[in-house]
Amino acid sequence: MKFDDILGEIGEFGKYQRWVYAMVCIIALPVASHQMAQVFLAGASDHWCDVAAWSEEDCSKWDYNEAQCTEAKRNASSPINATEDESQCYKYSLVDELFFHPGLDPVNYNDTTTIKCNDGWVYDRSQYKSSLIQEFNLVCDDANLDSLAQSLFFLGVLIGSLFFGTLADSFGRRKTLFIALALQIAAGIGVAFAPSYWWFASLRVIVGIANMGVFLLCFVIGTEMVGPNRRTVAGMSIQIAFSGGYIILSLFAYFIRDWFTLQLVITLPALLFFGFYPFLPESPRWLICKGRTEEATKIIQKAADTNKKQLPDPIFSPEELKEQQEALNAKQATVIVLFRTPNLRIRTINCMFNWFVNTMVYYGLSLSTSDLGSNDYIAFFISGAVEIPAVITGIFAIDYFGRKWSTFGYMIFGGVACLCTIFTPPGPWATTIAMLGKFGITASFAIIYVFSAELFPTPVRSAGVGLCSMCARVAGILSPYVLLLSDYWEPLPVLIFGILSITAGILILFLPETLGAQLPQTIEEGELFGTKKGKDLDLEDQKGETYTLHTISSSMDEKNKEDNGHVTQEDNGHVNQAFEDNNI
C-alpha cells in the first residue's frame, strides 16, 4: 500500500495524528516570538545628549525631583527650535564648561555652536527600562543598525530553510527538529548575554537559522502524517500556532520592559519541549522513502491501534518495496525547466513576485506597529490576533471562491487598506485600518503557498515552491530597509506596500484556477495547464492530484515519465523546499 492509502485505512486525522499535530504546534509557538522579538528588544526611546559634568548633579537642593531635574538638564543642553534629529543628536558646545543650575537658558548663551553628542546619551526609560537601543547606543549615526540586525536575522531564516531541509533529508525529521530546537535555545540565551551589538547581530543570525529549522520541521512532521483530504487545512492551520506565539510575545513584552529578561523569557521555556522527544515519532513517510519499512510499520501500527483501526497484512508488498528502492535513484528535475517554456516561465515569475510581495508587506506591517500612534503593545497584540481569523477565512475561501479569486480579493483588500492609512491620522483609526491590511495579507500569504504549489508540474513542484520561498526570504531581508524610507517621507513605506499588494493581486488573475482541476504531472502538462489546448486534452487516464500539500509531501507516490528523456521522476520523500516557508 502507498502511504496515503495507509492513512485512509488508519484515519486521515485520527487521535494519533491529532496528538502529534498538537505537539508540533506547541513546539512552534516560540518561533513567532523570536521572529518578531526585535520590535520590543530594540524598542525606540526618546533620547538626548548627555553632559558628563552634569551627570552627578543633585537637584534636590533646588527642590527638583528626578524627572524635573532631567528635564531641566535637557532644556539647558539641547538646541532650541531644532529638528527632532538635531535635538536628539546635538548639544551646545559650551555646556561642557558650564556648571548646571535650573536657571540655565540657551536664550542667554553667548555661543550657540552645537556639537555631536560626545558623552553618550540620556534615554527616556518610561516605556522601556532597557533596550537594545539603549544598551548599545543605536541612535543618531548608528540609528539604522537595528534594521541591519533585523535584516541579518532574515538572512539567517534563508540559510536555515536551506540547511535544515537538507539535514532533515539525511538524518530524519525528528532528530533534525530537536537539533534546531537546541540551537534555537543556545543562540537565544547567547543573544541575551551579547556583550556588543555585533555579537547580538551575529547570534540573531543563528537564532534565525534555528528558528526556520524548528518551524520547517514542525510543519513537515505535522502534515506528513495527515491524509490528503485534511492536509491543506492542517498545513494552513499550523500558522495559527505562529500567530499564538505572536500574541504571547505582546503579553510578555507588556509585563517585561527589560530586553535581557524578555529575551530569556521567550527562549528558556523551549527547554520543556525536549520532554516531547520520546512521544514524537519519526515521519513514517521519510522512513519509507529511505527503505526503513520495519521502523515505519511500527509507527503505523501504533497509529492504527491508537485510532482503533485495522491494518492489512502485509502493509507493503514486494512490488511496492521495489518501487521505493528504484525511487531512491531517480533523477531529479531542476528549476531551470520552469524557464524554458513561455507559459511556465511567466507563471513562475508571477508566483515569485507574489511571494516576494506577500512577505515584504507582511513583515513590513508586523514590524511597524509602533508607528501607528497607538499603544505599542495593544497594536502588536491585535496584529497577531487578526491573523487567526485571516487564516480561518482563507481555508474556507479557497474552496468556495477558488484559489485565484480568493488571493486576488485578499491582496486588493490588503493593498487598499495600506493606502488608506496614508490619509488616516495616527491613532486608533490608523491602527484599525492597518490591521485590516494585515488581515488581507496574512490570508493571501497562506493561500499563495497552496496556489503556487498546485500550479507547478510534479517533476519541478518542489523546486518551484523552493524558488518562490527564496524570493520570500529576500523580501524579508529588505523589509526593514523599506520601513526606513519613512525618514524621507513618512507614508512612503505603506504607499509601497499598498501599490505592490494591488499590483500582485491584479497579476494573480493571469494565473489559471486550480480548484477542482487535475494538476499537471509532466512538464508538457504544466505548460498547457489552463490554456485552451490544455483543456482539450484528455487527461482522464492520467493519475489525478487533488490537494497541494498532499502532492508535495507524498510525491514519492507519484511517477512521471517525460517522453523526451524517459526519466522516471519521484520526490523520494525529501523535505521539499515547499515546506520551508510559512507567512513567516
N, C-alpha and C positions, 0 to 999 in steps of 0.2 A: 504494500500500500504506500502511496505517496503521503507526505506528511499532512497536507491539507485534508486528505481523505481520512487520515487518522484522527485529526481534530474533529472532523464531522462525526466520528464514532464516539469519541470521549466527551464531546461537548465543546462548542466553539469558544465559549467563555464561561466555563463552569466554575465551581467553587475553587478548584486548584488554581486555575488561571487568575481568578479574582484575588487570591491571596498573593500570588506572585506580582500581579499588577499593583496591588496596594503597597507592597514593599518597595518596588522601584519608584513609585510616586513619592513615597516618604523620603527615600534617598535623594530624589531630585529636588526636594524643597529648597535646600540652601543654594542651589545653582543661581536662581534669580537674585538672591541676596548678595552673592559675590559679584554678579554681573552688574548690578546697579549700585553697589555699595559706595562708589566714589561720589555719588550725589551728596551723601552725608559725611563721608570721610574727608572730603575736600569742600565742605560747605563754606560758601563765601561769607566773609565778615567785613564790616566796615573797619578801616584802619587809617592810621596817620603816622607821621614821623615821630620817633622817639627823640627826646633830648636827654642825653645821658646825664648831664649836670643836674637835671630836674627830677630824675627818676626816684630819688630817695627823699625828695622834699615832702615834708609832712604838712598838710594843710589844716590840721586841727587847730593850730594857733590862730587861724582866721575863722574858726568855726565852720569850716567846709567839711562836708562828708566826702567819702572817697569818690563818688560819682561827680560831685561838683568840682572837686579838685582836678579830676581827669579832664573834665570839660574845659576848665579854665586853662589848663596847660595846652590843650589842643587849640583853643581860640588864640592863645598868645603865640603859637609857633606856626600854625598853618596859614598859607596865603589866603587873604580875603578876596572875594569877587573872582575866585578861580574856578576852573572846571573841576569836575569830580576827580579826574586823574591827577591834576596838579595839587589839589588839596590833600590827596592821599599819598602822594609820592614826593612832594617837595616841602621844604620848610624855609623860613627866613634864616639866612646865613648868620646873622648877628645873635640869634638866640643862644648859640653855644657859649657866648661870652656874657650873657645876662644872668643875674640872679632872679629866680622866679618869685613873683608875688601876684596876688589876684588882680592888681591894678594894671598889669602889663596889657597894652593895647597896641596892635600893629599900626593903628592910625597914627600913633605918636612916634613910630620908629623913623630914625633919620636915614636908615639904609634898608630898602625893601628888596634887596637882591635875594633870590632864592637858590637853594642848592638841593640836590637829591638827598634823600634820607641817608645819613651816614652813620647813624647809631641804631639802625633797625627800626622796628615799627611797634606801635601800640595797637592792640586789637580790641574791638568791641566783643566781649565774651558773653553778652546777654543771651544769645541763642546757642552758640557753640562754645562750650567750656574749653575745648581744644579741638583742633582740626589739622588736617594735612597742610592747609594753607598757613596756619599759624605756626605749626611745628617747623616747617622748612622755609618760611617766608616766601611763599609763592605769590608774590604781589609785584606790582609795578613792572620792572623789566622782566621778571620771571613769571608774570601772570598767566602765560599760556602753557606753562609746564604741567599744570593739572590736566589740560586737554591732551597733551602729549602722553601722559601716563594712561589716560583712558584709551587712546588710540593704540598704544602698545599692548594694553590688555586685550583688545580685539585682535591684534596680531597674534597673540597667544591663542585666542579662540580658533583662528585659522590654522595654526600649527597643530593644535590639539585635534581638530577634526580629521586631519590627515594622519597624524601619528597614531592616535588611539584606534582609528579604523583599521589600520594595517596591523597594529599589535593584536587587536581582537581576532583578526583572521588567523593569526598564528597560535595564540595561546588560549583563545576562548573568550566568551563574553563575560562570564562571572569573574574570572581571575583579573581580567583587564579592568573591569568596573572597580574592583577593590584596590587595584594598583592606582587608578586615577583618584579614588577617594582618599587614599593615604597621601598622595601627592598634594591634593587639594588642601587637606588639613595641615600638612607640614608647611607648605608655602603660605597658607593663610596665617598661621602663627608667626612665620617669619616676617610677613608684612607688618604685623603689629609691633614687632621689635626692630623694624628697619631703622638704622642709625642715620640715614641720609635719604634725600629724595631719590637718588639713582638706585639705591638699594630697594627702596619702596617700589619704584617703577619696574625694576628687574624682577622682583618677586611677584608683582602683579601679573607680569607676563606668564610666569609659571602657574599662577592661580588660573589665568585664562586658559592655558593649555589643559590643566587638570579639569577645570570646570566643564569644558566642552566634552572631555572624555567621559565624565560622570553622566552628563545628560544624554550623550550619544548612546552609551551602553544601557542606560535605563530605558531609553526609547526602544532600542533593539530587543532587549530581553522582554520588555512589556508587550511588544507587538508580535514577536515571532511565535509566541505560544497561543495567540488568539486566532480563531478561524477567520477565513476570508470575508465572511459576511459581517464580521464585527471589527475587522482590523482598521478600517478607515476611521470609525468612531474612536477606537482605542488610541490610534495614532494622533488624532486631534485632541482627544480629551486629556492626554498627558500634559498638554500645555496648561491645563488648569492647575497642575501641581507647580508649574513655573510661576503662574500668577499668585499662587498661595505664598510662595517664597518672597515674591514682590511685596505682598501685603504685610507679611511678617517683618520684613525689613523696616517698613514705615513705623510699625509699632515699637520695635526695638530702638530705632533712632529717636523716636519721640521721648522715650524714657532715659536713653543713654546719650548724653551730649558730649561724650569724650571719645575721640576717634579710636584710640588704643583699645578701650574697653569694648566698643562696638565691634571692632574687627574680631576680637576674641570671641564675643558672644555669637557672631554669625558663623564662626569656624568650629569651635570646640564641640558643640552638640553632635556634629557628624561622627564623632568617635563612637557614639552609641550604635551607629548603623552597622558596625562590624558584627554586632550581635545577630544580624540577618544572614551572615555568611553560611552557617550550617543549613539554613532553611531555603536559601535562594538557589534554585537549580541552574545548572549549565543549560544553554539553549539546546534542546534536542535537535533542532534543525541544523545547527552548526555541527553537532556530533555526527549526525547522519552524513552530512556532506564530507566530513573528514574520515568516514568509514568506521567510526566508533559506534556501531549499531547496538552492541550489547549495553553500553552505558546509556544510549538513547532509549533503549527498550525499558530499562529500569525506571527511568524518569516518566516515560509514557505510561507505564503500568501504574506507577504511583498516582499519576494524574487521573487515570481511569478509576482507580479504587476510591480516590477522594471524591470524584464526581459520581461514583456509584454507577459506572458504565462497564460494559463487557467489551473486550478486545478479541479480534480473531487471532488464531494461532496457526502459522506464524504471522507476525506483523509484516515482515519483509520477505518477499520471495527472492530466490536466487537471481532471477532476471533483473529485478529492481536493484539488488546489490551490485550487479554487474554494471547497470546503467550509472549508478552512483560513482563507481570507480572510473568509468570512462569520462564522466563529467569532470573529474578532478584534473584531467589532462586536456580539457577542451580549450581551444584557442579563444582568446578574448578580443572582442571588437574594441576599437579606440574611439575617442571623442572626435577625431578628425573626420570620421564618416558623417557626422552631423553637418559638416560644412561643404560636402561635396555636391549636394543636390540643392536646387533653389528653394523648394518648399521647406525642407528640413532646416536649411540654413536660416531662413527668415524666422521660422518658429523658434529656433534655438536662441537667436539674438533677442527676439521678443521676450522669451521666458527669462533670459539672463537679465534684461533690463528691468523686468517686473520684480525679480528677486532683489536686485540692487535697490530699486526704489522703495519697496516694502521695508527692507532692513534699515535704510537710511532714515526714512520717515518715522519708523517705529522707535528707533533709538534716539533720534532727534527729539521727538516728543517726550520720551521717557526721561531723558537726561536734563530736560529744561523745565521741569515742573516748578522749580523755584523762581522762574522768570514770569510767572503768571500773575503775580501781585496778590496772591492769597497765601494762607498759611502753608508753608512748605510741606508739612507732614500730612495735612489733610489732602492737599493736591496730589501728593505722591501715593497716598492710600487709595484715593479714587482712581488714579491712573492704573494701579494694579487691579483693583476690584472690577473695573469696567471690562477687563479682558475676559472675565469668566462668562458674562452673557454674550460677549462677542464671539467666543469660540462655540458656545452652545447654539446660538442662532446660525452660525456658519455651518455647523453639522447638518442642520435641517435644510438650510437654504440650498446647499449643493445638490441635494436630491429632489428638491421641489422646483427650483428655478434653473438648475443646471450649473455647471462649473463656470462657464464663461460669463453668463449674465450676473451671477452672484458676485464674482470677482469685480466685474465692471461696476456694479451698484455700490459695493463697499468702498472701492477705491475712489469713485467720484464723490461719494458721501464724505469720506475722509479728507479728500483734497479740498472740497468746498468749505468744510469746517475749518481747515487750516487757513484758508484765505479770509474767512470771516473774522478770525482772531485779529487780523491786521486792523480792522475797523472797530474793535472792541477794546475799551479801556481796561487796564489791568484790574483784576478783582474777581469776584465770584462768577460774573458772566463770561469773562475770558477763560476762566478755568472750566466752566461748563462746556463751552464751545470746543476748547482744545480736547477735552475728554471725549466728546463726540467724534472728533477726528481720530483719536486713539482707538476708539471702538471700531471704526471703519477699517483702519489699517491693520489692527490685530486680526479681525475676521478675514480680511483679504489675504494676509500673510499665511494664515492657516490653510486657506483654500488653494492658494497658488502652488503650494507644495504638492497637494494632491493632483491638481490640474496639470501641472507641467510634467509630472511623472507619467501621467496617463498619455500624454502626447508623444513621448519618445518611444520608438520601437524597442522591443525586448532586447536585442543584442547590444544596444547602447543606452538603455534606460538608466542604469547605474551611473554611467559616465556623464550622461546628460544632466541628471539631477545634481551630480557632484560638481559639474561645471557651474551650474546655477548657484550652488552653495558657495563656491569660491567667490562669485560676484557679490553675494550677500555679505561675506566676510570683509571684502574690500570696502563695501558701503559702511559697515560698522566701524572700520578704521577711520574713514573720512568724516563720519557724522559729528564727532566733537569739534572738528575744524569748521564745519558748516555753521555750527552754533556761534563760533567766534565772529562770524560776519555781522552779528548784531552790533559789534563795536563801530561799524561803519554806517549801518542803518538798522535800527532795532527790529523792524518787521522782516528784514531780508531773509533770515532762515525759514520762517513759516511761509513766506512767499515762494521760496524754492521748493519747500515740501509740498505746498498746495499744487503748484504747476506740475511738478514731477508726478504726483499722485494722479492728477486728472489726465495727464498725457499717457501714463502707463495704463490707466483704466480704459481709455479710448483704444489704445493699441491691442488690448486683450480681445477686443471684438473681432480682430482679424484672425484669431485662432479658431480652429474647429471645435465644436462641442463634443465632449467625450461621454457625457451621461448616457447610459444605455447602449453605447456603441461597443462593438468588438474592437479591442485595442490592437494596434499594429504589432505584428510579431517579427516581421522582417524589415530590412531597410527599404525595400520597394514599397511595402505596405505603408511604412511610415511616410514616405514621400507622397504617396497618393491619398493618404488618410484625410478625409474631409473635403476632397476635391470631387468634381462630378465624375471623373473617371474612376476614382476610388469607390464611390458609392455604387457604381455599376458593376463592380467586381463581385463575383460570387465567393464570399468567404465562409459560407456555411460549413464547409468541410474543414476549415481551419479550427484549431483549438482556440476557444474564446477566452478572454480575460475580462473580469468584471470589476475588480477592486484594485486600486492603485497600490496600497500598502501590501495587499496580497501579492500582486505581481512583482513588487520589489523584493520582499523578504522571502518569497518562495519561488523565485525564478529558477531555482535549481530544478524545479519540476517542469520547466518549460524548455523545449528544444526547438531549435530553428536550423534550417539548412538554407544557406544562401546559394542560389543557382549558379552564380558565377564562380564561387570558390568552394562550394560543397563543404562549408565549415560548420560543424556542429557547435552551437553556442549554448552554454549553460552557465548560470551565475555562480555555481559552486557554494552557495550559501554565504558568500563573503558579506562582511558588514559593508553594505553599499554606502557610498557617499550620499545617497539619497537620505540616509538616516542622520547625516552629520549636521543638519540644520533643523532648528525648531523655533521660530518667531522670537530668538534669542539674539 
